[in-house]
């Protein structure tokens, strides 16, 4: 069975994950996925980044399987070859 929960904040999500970790020995598998948000770059002042850097980092990544694929390694090899690093 899979259960998907939409959690409104990272701090609450961390607390729920701590609770679920108690059931790992029973075979439960936990996958954390943070959805990317579009951020208005004009709002990215030094003060805003200083106060919200954790959320910015957690929501700006690409959670696709591309980075685990053979295509990713082929693309990286081609990129390095073009830069003369291989």
PAKE-924879 format. One record per residue: chain; residue in one letter; residue number from 1; x, y, z of N, C-alpha, C in turn. Coordinates in steps of 0.2 Angstrom, whole numbers, plus 5000, padded with zeros to 4 digits. Example, Ala and Ser with C-alpha at 12.3 -4.5 7.8 and 13.67 -1.06 7.14 Angstrom:
BEGIN
 chain res   n  n_x  n_y  n_z ca_x ca_y ca_z  c_x  c_y  c_z
     A   a   1 5066 4972 5039 5062 4978 5039 5066 4984 5039
     A   s   2 5064 4989 5035 5068 4995 5036 5064 5000 5039
! end
This chain:
BEGIN
 chain res   n  n_x  n_y  n_z ca_x ca_y ca_z  c_x  c_y  c_z
     A   x   1 5004 4994 5000 5000 5000 5000 5004 5006 5000
     A   x   2 5002 5011 4996 5006 5018 4996 5001 5023 4999
     A   x   3 5004 5027 5003 5000 5033 5006 5004 5039 5004
     A   x   4 5000 5044 5001 5003 5051 4999 5000 5056 5004
     A   x   5 5004 5060 5007 5001 5065 5012 5004 5072 5010
     A   x   6 5000 5076 5009 5002 5083 5008 5003 5087 5014
     A   x   7 5009 5089 5016 5011 5092 5022 5012 5099 5021
     A   x   8 5009 5103 5025 5009 5111 5023 5016 5114 5025
     A   x   9 5020 5111 5029 5027 5114 5031 5032 5109 5032
     A   x  10 5038 5111 5031 5044 5106 5032 5045 5104 5039
     A   x  11 5043 5108 5044 5044 5106 5051 5039 5101 5053
     A   x  12 5033 5102 5051 5028 5096 5052 5030 5090 5049
     A   x  13 5032 5090 5043 5034 5085 5039 5040 5081 5042
     A   x  14 5045 5084 5045 5050 5081 5049 5048 5078 5055
     A   x  15 5043 5080 5058 5040 5077 5064 5036 5071 5062
     A   x  16 5033 5071 5057 5029 5065 5054 5034 5059 5052
     A   x  17 5040 5061 5049 5045 5057 5047 5048 5053 5053
     A   x  18 5049 5057 5058 5052 5054 5064 5047 5049 5067
     A   x  19 5041 5050 5067 5036 5045 5069 5036 5039 5065
     A   x  20 5036 5040 5058 5036 5034 5054 5042 5030 5054
     A   x  21 5048 5033 5056 5054 5030 5056 5054 5024 5061
     A   x  22 5050 5025 5066 5049 5019 5071 5046 5013 5068
     A   x  23 5043 5013 5062 5041 5007 5059 5045 5005 5053
     A   x  24 5051 5007 5053 5056 5005 5048 5057 4997 5049
     A   x  25 5058 4995 5055 5059 4988 5056 5054 4983 5054
     A   x  26 5048 4986 5053 5042 4982 5050 5042 4982 5043
     A   x  27 5046 4986 5040 5047 4986 5032 5044 4992 5029
     A   x  28 5042 4997 5033 5040 5003 5030 5045 5007 5026
     A   x  29 5044 5009 5020 5049 5013 5016 5046 5020 5016
     A   x  30 5051 5025 5017 5048 5032 5017 5052 5036 5011
     A   x  31 5048 5039 5007 5051 5043 5002 5048 5050 5003
     A   x  32 5053 5054 5003 5051 5062 5004 5052 5065 4998
     A   x  33 5047 5068 4996 5047 5072 4989 5044 5079 4991
     A   x  34 5048 5084 4989 5046 5091 4990 5045 5094 4983
     A   x  35 5039 5096 4982 5037 5099 4975 5041 5106 4974
     A   x  36 5043 5107 4968 5046 5113 4966 5041 5119 4965
     A   x  37 5043 5124 4968 5038 5130 4967 5042 5135 4962
     A   x  38 5038 5139 4959 5040 5144 4955 5041 5150 4959
     A   x  39 5047 5153 4959 5049 5159 4964 5050 5165 4960
     A   x  40 5046 5170 4962 5047 5177 4958 5054 5180 4960
     A   x  41 5059 5179 4956 5066 5181 4957 5067 5188 4960
     A   x  42 5062 5193 4958 5062 5200 4960 5062 5200 4968
     A   x  43 5059 5195 4971 5058 5195 4978 5064 5192 4982
     A   x  44 5069 5190 4978 5075 5187 4981 5080 5192 4984
     A   x  45 5078 5195 4989 5083 5200 4992 5087 5196 4997
     A   x  46 5093 5199 4999 5097 5196 5003 5094 5194 5010
     A   x  47 5090 5198 5012 5086 5197 5018 5081 5191 5018
     A   x  48 5078 5191 5012 5073 5185 5011 5077 5179 5010
     A   x  49 5082 5179 5007 5086 5172 5006 5089 5170 5013
     A   x  50 5091 5175 5017 5094 5173 5023 5088 5170 5028
     A   x  51 5082 5173 5027 5077 5170 5031 5074 5163 5029
     A   x  52 5074 5162 5022 5070 5157 5019 5075 5152 5015
     A   x  53 5081 5152 5017 5086 5148 5013 5084 5140 5013
     A   x  54 5082 5138 5018 5080 5131 5019 5075 5129 5014
     A   x  55 5070 5133 5014 5064 5131 5010 5066 5132 5002
     A   x  56 5070 5137 5001 5072 5138 4994 5076 5132 4991
     A   x  57 5081 5130 4996 5085 5124 4994 5080 5118 4993
     A   x  58 5076 5116 4997 5072 5111 4997 5067 5110 4991
     A   x  59 5065 5116 4989 5060 5117 4984 5062 5118 4977
     A   x  60 5069 5119 4976 5071 5121 4970 5074 5115 4966
     A   x  61 5075 5110 4969 5078 5104 4966 5074 5100 4961
     A   x  62 5077 5097 4956 5073 5093 4951 5073 5085 4954
     A   x  63 5067 5083 4956 5066 5076 4959 5065 5071 4953
     A   x  64 5067 5072 4947 5065 5067 4942 5070 5062 4942
     A   x  65 5069 5057 4939 5074 5051 4938 5079 5052 4933
     A   x  66 5079 5058 4930 5084 5059 4925 5091 5058 4927
     A   x  67 5092 5060 4934 5099 5060 4936 5101 5053 4938
     A   x  68 5097 5048 4938 5098 5041 4939 5099 5037 4933
     A   x  69 5097 5041 4927 5097 5037 4921 5103 5037 4917
     A   x  70 5104 5032 4912 5109 5031 4908 5110 5038 4904
     A   x  71 5105 5041 4902 5105 5047 4898 5109 5052 4901
     A   x  72 5108 5053 4908 5111 5058 4912 5119 5057 4911
     A   x  73 5121 5051 4912 5128 5049 4911 5131 5050 4904
     A   x  74 5127 5049 4899 5129 5050 4892 5130 5058 4891
     A   x  75 5125 5062 4894 5125 5069 4893 5131 5072 4896
     A   x  76 5132 5069 4903 5138 5072 4906 5145 5070 4903
     A   x  77 5145 5064 4900 5151 5062 4896 5152 5067 4890
     A   x  78 5147 5068 4887 5147 5072 4881 5149 5080 4883
     A   x  79 5146 5082 4888 5148 5089 4891 5156 5089 4893
     A   x  80 5158 5084 4896 5165 5084 4898 5170 5084 4892
     A   x  81 5167 5080 4887 5171 5079 4881 5172 5085 4877
     A   x  82 5166 5089 4877 5166 5096 4874 5170 5101 4877
     A   x  83 5171 5100 4884 5175 5105 4888 5182 5103 4888
     A   x  84 5184 5097 4885 5191 5094 4885 5193 5091 4891
     A   x  85 5189 5089 4895 5191 5086 4902 5192 5079 4901
     A   x  86 5190 5076 4896 5191 5068 4895 5197 5067 4890
! end
